Amino acid sequence: MKNNFTAKAEILIGAPATRVWNALTDPEIIKQYLFGTTAISDWKVGSRILYRGQGEGKAYEDKGTILEVVPEKRFVSTYWTAFSGLPDQPENYQTVEYDLVPEGAKTKLTVTQSKIPSQQSADQLKNNLEMVLGNLKKLLETGSLIGKSA
């Protein structure tokens, strides 16, 4: 069966769920940890979500639809990128789930991306997710990323 691979990454962030949630849904913060990407959405179920930026030397616009929003707990959307090499058709959209679990003054954030076409793609996505989550953790815990001042 195609599109049955999953990439999963989790991280413990030294910030409460309210701050982590805000970082997942505030376009100005997203831009800081997601390589300059601009996220556009009203963050409501059924709405579109767009990710615009520059990658591999060209402009891109990734997109999806918001499926579930439980503030400070869970966010789920579909996701398609031209970098996948697959046509923009419903069967080529992946599902991305963000789950936040408070652990004292910290928050465990788990990101699961499913409906990935190959194990190789899933492994690459897991590495990308881990890098992005590392950026997010550093930003929320220190107020800046490497090479940027607070």
C-alpha positions as CSV (number, residue, x, y, z in Angstrom):
1,M,0.0,0.0,0.0
2,K,1.3,3.4,-0.9
3,N,1.3,6.4,1.4
4,N,1.3,4.4,4.6
5,F,4.6,5.6,6.2
6,T,4.8,7.9,9.2
7,A,7.3,10.3,10.6
8,K,7.1,11.2,14.3
9,A,9.2,13.5,16.4
10,E,8.8,14.8,20.0
11,I,10.5,17.2,22.2
12,L,10.2,18.5,25.8
13,I,10.0,22.3,25.7
14,G,10.7,24.4,28.8
15,A,7.5,26.5,28.3
16,P,3.8,26.1,29.2
17,A,1.4,24.8,26.6
18,T,0.0,28.3,26.1
19,R,3.3,29.6,24.8
20,V,4.0,26.5,22.7
21,W,0.5,26.7,21.2
22,N,1.0,30.4,20.4
23,A,4.3,29.5,18.7
24,L,2.5,27.0,16.5
25,T,-0.2,29.4,15.4
26,D,1.4,32.9,15.3
27,P,2.8,33.6,11.8
28,E,5.5,35.9,13.2
29,I,6.8,33.2,15.5
30,I,6.5,30.4,12.9
31,K,8.7,32.5,10.5
32,Q,11.5,32.5,13.1
33,Y,11.8,28.7,13.6
34,L,10.5,27.5,10.2
35,F,13.3,28.8,8.0
36,G,11.5,32.1,7.2
37,T,8.3,30.5,6.1
38,T,5.1,32.6,6.1
39,A,2.1,30.7,7.4
40,I,-1.3,32.0,6.4
41,S,-4.5,30.8,8.0
42,D,-7.4,31.8,10.4
43,W,-6.7,28.6,12.3
44,K,-10.3,27.4,12.1
45,V,-11.5,23.9,11.3
46,G,-12.2,23.6,7.5
47,S,-10.0,26.6,6.7
48,R,-7.0,26.5,4.4
49,I,-3.5,26.8,5.6
50,L,-0.7,28.1,3.3
51,Y,3.0,28.0,3.9
52,R,5.0,30.3,1.6
53,G,8.8,30.8,1.4
54,Q,12.0,30.1,-0.4
55,G,13.5,26.6,-0.6
56,E,16.1,25.0,-2.8
57,G,16.5,28.3,-4.6
58,K,12.9,28.8,-5.6
59,A,9.7,30.1,-4.2
60,Y,7.2,27.6,-2.9
61,E,3.6,27.5,-1.5
62,D,2.7,24.4,0.5
63,K,-0.9,24.0,1.5
64,G,-3.5,22.1,3.4
65,T,-6.8,22.2,5.3
66,I,-7.3,22.4,9.0
67,L,-9.1,19.3,10.3
68,E,-9.0,19.8,14.1
69,V,-8.2,22.5,16.6
70,V,-8.2,22.0,20.3
71,P,-6.4,25.1,21.7
72,E,-3.3,24.4,23.7
73,K,-3.8,20.6,23.2
74,R,-4.1,19.5,19.5
75,F,-3.9,20.8,16.0
76,V,-4.4,18.6,12.9
77,S,-4.2,19.6,9.2
78,T,-3.6,18.1,5.8
79,Y,-0.4,19.0,4.0
80,W,0.8,19.0,0.4
81,T,4.1,20.3,-0.9
82,A,5.4,20.5,-4.5
83,F,8.7,19.2,-3.2
84,S,7.0,15.8,-2.9
85,G,7.0,15.6,-6.7
86,L,3.4,14.4,-6.5
87,P,0.5,16.2,-8.2
88,D,-1.8,18.5,-6.1
89,Q,-4.5,15.9,-5.7
90,P,-6.4,14.8,-2.5
91,E,-4.7,11.4,-2.4
92,N,-1.3,13.0,-2.2
93,Y,-2.0,15.1,0.9
94,Q,-0.4,14.0,4.1
95,T,-1.8,14.5,7.6
96,V,0.1,16.4,10.2
97,E,-0.8,16.2,13.9
98,Y,0.5,18.4,16.7
99,D,-0.1,17.1,20.2
100,L,0.8,19.2,23.3
101,V,0.9,17.5,26.8
102,P,1.8,19.7,29.8
103,E,4.5,18.2,32.1
104,G,4.7,20.6,35.0
105,A,6.1,23.9,33.7
106,K,7.1,22.2,30.5
107,T,5.3,20.9,27.4
108,K,5.8,17.7,25.5
109,L,5.2,18.5,21.8
110,T,4.7,15.5,19.5
111,V,4.4,16.0,15.7
112,T,3.2,13.0,13.6
113,Q,3.1,13.3,9.8
114,S,1.4,10.4,8.1
115,K,0.4,9.2,4.6
116,I,4.0,9.5,3.5
117,P,4.8,7.6,0.2
118,S,8.0,5.9,1.2
119,Q,10.2,5.0,4.2
120,Q,13.0,7.1,2.8
121,S,10.7,10.2,2.7
122,A,9.5,9.4,6.2
123,D,13.1,9.2,7.5
124,Q,13.9,12.6,5.8
125,L,10.7,14.1,7.2
126,K,11.6,12.9,10.7
127,N,15.0,14.6,10.5
128,N,13.3,17.8,9.3
129,L,10.7,17.6,12.1
130,E,13.5,17.1,14.7
131,M,15.4,20.1,13.3
132,V,12.3,22.4,13.4
133,L,11.3,21.2,16.9
134,G,14.9,21.9,18.0
135,N,14.6,25.4,16.6
136,L,11.2,25.9,18.3
137,K,12.6,24.7,21.7
138,K,15.6,27.0,21.4
139,L,13.4,30.0,20.5
140,L,10.9,29.5,23.3
141,E,13.6,28.7,26.0
142,T,16.1,31.4,25.1
143,G,14.2,33.9,23.1
144,S,16.4,33.6,20.0
145,L,17.8,31.1,17.5
146,I,21.5,30.6,16.8
147,G,22.8,33.5,14.8
148,K,20.0,35.8,15.8
149,S,20.0,38.2,18.8
150,A,17.0,38.4,21.1
